[in-house]
Amino acid sequence: MNIKEQLKDPIFKTIGEIADGMGREVYAVGGFVRDIFLRRPSKDYDFVTVGSGIELAKKVAEHLGKNAHLSVFPNYGTAQVKSRGLELEFVGARKESYSRNSRNPIVEDGTLEDDMRRRDFTINAMAVCLNSDRFGELIDPFNGLDDLKAGIIRTPLDPDITFSDDPLRMLRAIRFSTQLFRPEITEKNPDYPFPFSFKIFPATFDAIRKNSSRMEIITRERINDELAKIMRSSHPSVGWRLLDMTGLLPWVFPSLIPLKGVEMKEGKGHKDNFYHTIQVVDNVAARSDNEWLRWAALLHDIAKPKTKKYDSKLGWTFHNHNFIGEKMIPRIFREMKLPLNDKMKYVAKLVGLHMRPQAVGEEGVSDSAVRRLLSDAGNDIEDLMMLAESDITSKQPQKVMRQLEGFKKLRERMKDVIDADNLRNWKNPIDGNEIMERLGIAPGPEISRLKNIIKEAIIEGEIPYDHDAAWEYLINHR
């Protein structure tokens, strides 16, 4: 590959020329260099200079003019320039040392080689020179390009030291392995020269297992940032499987641990709910970029361990695991420091409803049950249907076909009900203010009771979705 051809944006030569004028070396580094080879687009560029990164950033911002926005972080010796939709990060070459009880390093000025040594993985420890006399030259002290070609994730130095110094790198190894799992790229590009999956090198993998307890010094926010990137990848199950295999799962998401394993009684077992769950997450990911729908998939069976019972006639049962799971979501989000806002409510709602489409899709279910599903799901009905359809992981083709056919018929019935009753965007035709004003009732639970009378009548098909019909019904049935 001709690296110079990948540096077409004028910003690279501009930065090189500015550094030349300052008598400085400057390099593009890290993930951007890796992604040049992997043919992954990026607009976030990292630069290392031997000297002050802040000084170079100020010169670049000055050159780019009034449309450039400069942010300086003196405590970290870094600066950022935003211009033309690009994010340019500048730092001076440095070397780092760590104390046992913190992942925050002691930083000193260093050489480019020092800077490469502190990188997390060999595939991220490559640099491309931007100075005019060496423009496009690759610096690869740890054979990162060879590891790219082999599909290997490993640390530049002793992995025990690397992970003990900064335990977050263990989670980053899994995140990179997940993000770089891209089987679709080889299907679209037969000449693609790199593997579609990246394995964690055995010694690196063993070091993660050995140092897993070091995750206790990492903040929940940093863990969640890495988990979010895993969840946004095309195949999140790769990451969740690795988290389990490396022993990191108890440290990053302990609520999932009870899902693991299969219990046998009288020769009957149930499926491993952990592996079923991460397959459902992948199924959702194949259909939607909605990160929080993927979280709903991850947590849809979270209450199965609590509700698991064995019946000699029925086998294993998990009665009401959806409703109990819905109630568990707020506690899990608080413990995990996930957002306690509409995203949490959305996940809880879908967890509580995820069994309903299958039940409503069965033969003989009334239109009122379809109306009730539409009313309860509201604008999230399509997401709920995706989750329910993704929940089919049976290896029995006939069972899968039967369930999919049931969902197909349910969609057809929903369309008919939506067209007739406009229930998809449910809103009670009589609001609380009108009830209070016309009936002279003070605010309180009585208002909710009266509104529910109207809702039930519409859902049961006793009255149309109409204001006047609803008011007349209320007067006669309150």
C-alpha positions, -999 to 999 in steps of 0.1 A, spaced: 0 0 0 12 35 -9 7 54 24 11 88 7 -21 81 -13 -40 76 19 -29 111 31 -49 130 5 -64 155 29 -44 187 27 -43 189 65 -15 163 67 9 183 45 -2 215 63 7 201 97 40 187 83 50 220 69 41 239 101 62 214 121 91 218 96 90 256 102 93 249 140 121 225 135 100 197 149 93 161 141 55 153 137 37 120 132 2 107 126 -2 79 151 -25 53 167 -59 42 154 -58 64 124 -26 47 111 -41 13 118 -73 22 100 -54 34 69 -44 -3 63 -78 -17 74 -96 7 50 -117 21 78 -127 58 73 -118 83 101 -121 120 107 -104 118 141 -66 122 137 -40 119 165 -6 135 161 26 132 182 54 157 180 88 156 197 83 186 218 52 205 230 20 193 214 2 223 227 26 247 209 21 228 176 -16 228 180 -17 266 185 3 271 153 -20 248 134 -51 266 147 -36 300 138 -29 288 103 -64 274 98 -79 307 108 -112 318 124 -130 286 115 -106 265 137 -115 259 173 -86 253 197 -90 235 231 -60 232 254 -56 207 282 -24 217 300 -27 191 328 -24 164 302 -1 182 278 -26 178 250 -46 201 227 -74 196 202 -82 216 170 -116 212 154 -119 224 118 -139 214 87 -155 185 105 -121 171 116 -109 166 151 -71 169 154 -55 158 187 -20 169 195 4 156 221 41 157 228 60 125 227 62 111 262 70 82 285 49 70 313 52 52 346 24 40 370 17 35 406 0 3 418 -33 19 429 -40 42 400 -43 41 362 -32 77 360 4 77 348 34 98 358 42 115 325 76 128 313 89 141 280 102 114 258 112 103 223 89 89 196 102 54 206 92 61 242 57 72 229 53 40 209 62 19 239 34 33 260 8 23 234 -17 -4 243 -13 -28 213 11 -33 185 -15 -25 159 -19 9 175 18 14 179 25 26 144 33 61 132 35 79 98 59 108 95 44 140 81 76 161 78 83 170 42 115 150 37 100 118 51 63 123 43 44 90 44 72 70 60 59 42 83 75 38 117 66 3 131 89 -6 160 67 -35 172 57 -51 139 22 -39 142 16 -43 104 26 -79 106 1 -84 135 -26 -66 113 -19 -91 85 -21 -120 110 -52 -107 128 -35 -106 162 -40 -83 191 -10 -81 215 8 -57 237 41 -41 226 57 -49 260 51 -75 287 13 -78 289 14 -84 327 30 -50 331 9 -34 305 -24 -45 321 -13 -41 357 -3 -5 348 -35 3 330 -62 -24 335 -86 -6 311 -64 -19 283 -77 -54 290 -112 -42 282 -99 -23 252 -83 -56 238 -118 -72 239 -134 -41 224 -109 -40 195 -114 -77 189 -151 -70 187 -149 -40 165 -125 -56 141 -147 -87 136 -161 -78 102 -169 -108 80 -190 -87 57 -159 -68 45 -143 -98 28 -176 -106 11 -177 -72 -4 -139 -70 -11 -125 -103 -22 -90 -88 -24 -91 -74 12 -56 -83 25 -64 -86 62 -84 -111 83 -120 -103 91 -115 -113 127 -87 -105 152 -77 -129 180 -61 -119 212 -26 -134 213 -24 -163 238 1 -146 261 -20 -114 261 -51 -134 267 -36 -153 296 -24 -119 311 -60 -106 310 -72 -136 329 -44 -133 354 -49 -95 360 -88 -94 357 -91 -83 394 -72 -51 385 -104 -39 369 -115 -29 404 -95 4 401 -113 14 369 -142 38 371 -177 27 360 -178 55 335 -147 43 317 -160 7 317 -193 18 303 -176 38 275 -159 6 263 -191 -15 267 -210 10 246 -184 6 218 -188 -32 220 -226 -28 219 -224 -5 188 -203 -30 169 -217 -53 142 -214 -84 163 -215 -75 200 -216 -112 210 -179 -114 202 -171 -90 230 -195 -106 256 -181 -140 249 -146 -128 254 -156 -110 286 -168 -143 299 -138 -163 287 -112 -139 301 -129 -136 335 -137 -99 331 -175 -104 331 -179 -103 369 -160 -70 370 -178 -53 342 -214 -67 343 -220 -90 372 -258 -91 367 -252 -114 336 -234 -141 356 -265 -159 368 -276 -164 332 -247 -188 326 -250 -225 327 -275 -253 322 -292 -272 350 -305 -308 344 -334 -325 361 -349 -358 351 -328 -357 320 -343 -324 309 -322 -292 306 -328 -257 295 -307 -236 271 -278 -216 284 -295 -182 288 -262 -163 286 -253 -176 252 -290 -173 240 -289 -137 252 -258 -126 233 -272 -143 202 -304 -122 205 -282 -91 208 -264 -101 175 -298 -107 159 -310 -72 169 -277 -57 158 -281 -72 123 -314 -53 120 -309 -20 139 -283 5 149 -304 14 180 -279 10 208 -306 9 235 -326 -17 217 -295 -38 219 -293 -32 256 -329 -43 259 -319 -75 241 -290 -80 265 -314 -77 295 -346 -92 281 -341 -125 300 -323 -110 330 -349 -124 355 -349 -160 342 -325 -172 370 -349 -157 396 -380 -173 381 -365 -207 370 -386 -236 383 -388 -273 373 -422 -289 368 -423 -327 361 -450 -322 335 -440 -289 319 -402 -291 323 -383 -259 330 -404 -228 334 -397 -191 338 -431 -176 346 -433 -138 346 -396 -134 340 -405 -105 317 -424 -85 344 -399 -92 371 -371 -83 346 -388 -50 339 -387 -42 377 -350 -51 379 -339 -27 352 -338 5 373 -316 -12 399 -292 -26 373 -289 8 356 -282 25 390 -255 -1 399 -240 2 364 -242 40 364 -261 38 331 -284 67 323 -315 69 346 -336 87 320 -359 78 291 -333 53 278 -337 33 310 -375 35 308 -374 24 272 -352 -6 280 -375 -16 310 -406 -12 288 -393 -35 261 -381 -61 287 -416 -61 302 -433 -65 269 -409 -88 250 -431 -119 254 -463 -102 243 -460 -104 205 -456 -141 206 -487 -145 228 -507 -121 207 -496 -137 175 -511 -171 184 -542 -183 166 -575 -172 180 -563 -141 198 -589 -113 196 -584 -79 180 -587 -64 214 -555 -81 224 -538 -66 193 -552 -32 202 -539 -35 238 -504 -45 225 -504 -14 202 -516 8 230 -490 -5 255 -461 -4 230 -470 29 215 -443 43 192 -419 15 202 -440 -12 186 -416 -18 157 -386 -20 181 -406 -45 202 -414 -66 172 -377 -66 162 -368 -78 197 -394 -105 197 -384 -118 163 -347 -117 173 -355 -137 204 -360 -168 181 -328 -188 185 -341 -223 183 -321 -248 162 -354 -266 152 -363 -252 117 -400 -261 120 -403 -242 153 -386 -212 139 -408 -212 108 -439 -215 130 -429 -186 152 -420 -164 123 -453 -172 106 -471 -161 138 -452 -128 138 -460 -123 101 -498 -127 108 -495 -105 138 -480 -77 117 -508 -81 92 -534 -78 120 -516 -48 135 -518 -30 102 -555 -36 99 -561 -24 135 -538 6 130 -556 16 99 -590 12 115 -583 27 150 -552 48 147 -538 31 178 -501 31 170 -497 66 184 -522 61 212 -535 91 230 -567 91 251 -594 111 232 -605 126 266 -578 143 286 -577 149 324 -584 186 322 -617 181 303 -628 155 328 -621 178 358 -638 207 341 -669 190 329 -674 167 358 -662 190 386 -637 165 399 -605 175 417 -571 162 406 -563 127 419 -565 90 412 -602 92 401 -591 109 369 -568 80 359 -597 56 367 -621 74 344 -595 77 316 -588 40 319 -626 32 314 -623 50 281 -591 32 271 -605 -2 279 -637 4 259 -617 14 228 -593 -15 231 -622 -40 236 -639 -25 205 -670 -13 223 -666 22 210 -646 38 181 -615 59 186 -635 91 187 -639 120 212 -677 122 212 -682 85 214 -657 83 243 -674 111 262 -709 96 258 -696 62 270 -679 77 300 -711 95 311 -730 62 310 -703 40 326 -685 60 352 
